[in-house]
Amino acid sequence: MLWLQVLVNGLAVGGLYACIAVGFSLVWGVLNIINILHGSLIVLGGYLAFFAHQYWGINPFLFAPLAGAVMFAGGVALQYCVINHVMARPFLITLLLTFGLNLFLDNSMLALFSADYRKVLLNPAPGVFDLGSIVVPADRIYATLVGLVLISALALLLRFTQFGRAIIAVRMDRDAAALLGVNVRWTYAVAFGLGVFMAGSAGALLSAIFPISPVASAGYLSKAFVICVIGGLGSIPGAVIGGFALGVIESFGALLLGPEHALTLAFVLLIALLAVRPSGLLGRQGFA
Amino acid sequence: MTGTLLKVEGLETGYGDIQVVWRADLEVRQGAITALIGSNGAGKTTLLRALSGLLPLRNGAIFVSGRDLAGASPQQFVEHGVAHVPEGRRLITGLSVHDNLMLGAYRRKDGKQAIRADLERMYALFPRLAERRRQDATTMSGGEQQMCAIARGLMAAPGLLLIDELSLGLAPAIVDQLVTTLERVRADGTSILLVEQDVGIALELADFVYVMDQGRTVRNGPADEIAADPSIIAAYMGT
């Protein structure tokens, strides 16, 4: 029963983890940018949810899409006005730019919100679902469900709309996409905005589960990175599989090696996977 | 067959510091199939890229239906009715035939109904595509991919279709089929500017021919006149 409980604990955060990673995966897959800023954006989404809860009493699980929407606009503007200027430059330049933006945002949040850990304290507390021999924490289930809904919406957008097709076209062949009348710069901007939307939503979802602080951003970034590599870059199903896989790996890692080593096991598996199957479990081209 | 659809005057373009096209002058008349022939490296593809906004002009002018489009973006060319079927087809990997065709209609603003009607028209024009509408477009044969690329270009509802290398790498039977289809496309009201290495096919399909050499348009004339010119035959058709 202990093993079953540990498995359920891992699965319960899977959708939230998928939500953390899917925006990172989208930006990496479509724009070929390793967005070092991603972890800070998750933390920013967490702060938005924290203050929305503190001042207006809005439930963070319901606030998540709104946090995403607010940050989407900022993401589009950031890509269009700043990152677009270095899109044609070597890979390391965009990496360096997002690294710099990450430092800037982390330190701005430190100055504004201090490094104190904060957490949304829901009243009444969500509690647990008691299933007899095992219990399931309700807050994680809510986060996972909302996360999966948002991911599904993103998948439908990419698969069935003209804009989704344009994103894939720009990813695969930017000149061919331009010849079809696709505005490449604008498409990049909105794709980046969608990645920021997912980061902001994920931050809001986790604000009631994990403590948030500017110093936590690197931790979320590394989670996103591990999930993308496990699941396979450039695919939404890959991010979902990777998210659930990381949840379960962390859960068993905490059981077997102690809670402080929950991520150690994940990183060991990451290194092993990179050696054996670098494209990830579901890695493929095209992002759809 | 009246009116000039595309007029190019003294066009110069290239890549970065390398100038490729030194002087191109040409005209595509409404309802005509015009071919641009020339040896490898003459600048045909580069000229076509400039005619759809992918390359900036160094000099010269481009008029589409009398409107000056020098310096316009690829989107503006599409919006003014110029669709470009690029060399090598350039279908989007990971997207189905249906999705590739829908992308052709990306700039259209005349509503879902009209786009759906055109989609059915394309499937009628190329029944092979209808059979494969759910298949990843880049897993089809070369001929089927060329059909898909042409249909994708036509989905923009263009007045002028630019086709770069219609026959490259395709079996003769497929090329014959495409030639017949393009004659239908022209009859339906879309003019065509064709870049073609196979001079025999160009002369068979086109009404009017331009010859390009070392970045310049050096000759032009009706297809039958060019076909009868012994120096053209010697230079481009062997024997």
Chai-1 contact restraints between the chains, C-beta under 6 A:
chainA,res_idxA,chainB,res_idxB,connection_type,confidence,min_distance_angstrom,max_distance_angstrom,comment,restraint_id
A,Q162,B,Y106,contact,1.0,0.0,6.0,A-B,restraint_1
A,R165,B,D99,contact,1.0,0.0,6.0,A-B,restraint_2
A,R165,B,L103,contact,1.0,0.0,6.0,A-B,restraint_3
A,I168,B,L95,contact,1.0,0.0,6.0,A-B,restraint_4
A,A169,B,I92,contact,1.0,0.0,6.0,A-B,restraint_5
A,A169,B,L103,contact,1.0,0.0,6.0,A-B,restraint_6
A,M172,B,I92,contact,1.0,0.0,6.0,A-B,restraint_7
A,M172,B,T93,contact,1.0,0.0,6.0,A-B,restraint_8
A,D173,B,R90,contact,1.0,0.0,6.0,A-B,restraint_9
A,A176,B,R90,contact,1.0,0.0,6.0,A-B,restraint_10
A,A178,B,P74,contact,1.0,0.0,6.0,A-B,restraint_11
A,L179,B,S52,contact,1.0,0.0,6.0,A-B,restraint_12
A,L179,B,P74,contact,1.0,0.0,6.0,A-B,restraint_13
A,L179,B,H84,contact,1.0,0.0,6.0,A-B,restraint_14
A,L179,B,P86,contact,1.0,0.0,6.0,A-B,restraint_15
A,L180,B,L103,contact,1.0,0.0,6.0,A-B,restraint_16
A,L180,B,Y106,contact,1.0,0.0,6.0,A-B,restraint_17
A,G181,B,Q75,contact,1.0,0.0,6.0,A-B,restraint_18
A,G181,B,V78,contact,1.0,0.0,6.0,A-B,restraint_19
A,G181,B,Y106,contact,1.0,0.0,6.0,A-B,restraint_20
A,G181,B,R107,contact,1.0,0.0,6.0,A-B,restraint_21
A,V182,B,Y106,contact,1.0,0.0,6.0,A-B,restraint_22
A,N183,B,Q75,contact,1.0,0.0,6.0,A-B,restraint_23
A,G286,B,G94,contact,1.0,0.0,6.0,A-B,restraint_24
A,A288,B,G94,contact,1.0,0.0,6.0,A-B,restraint_25
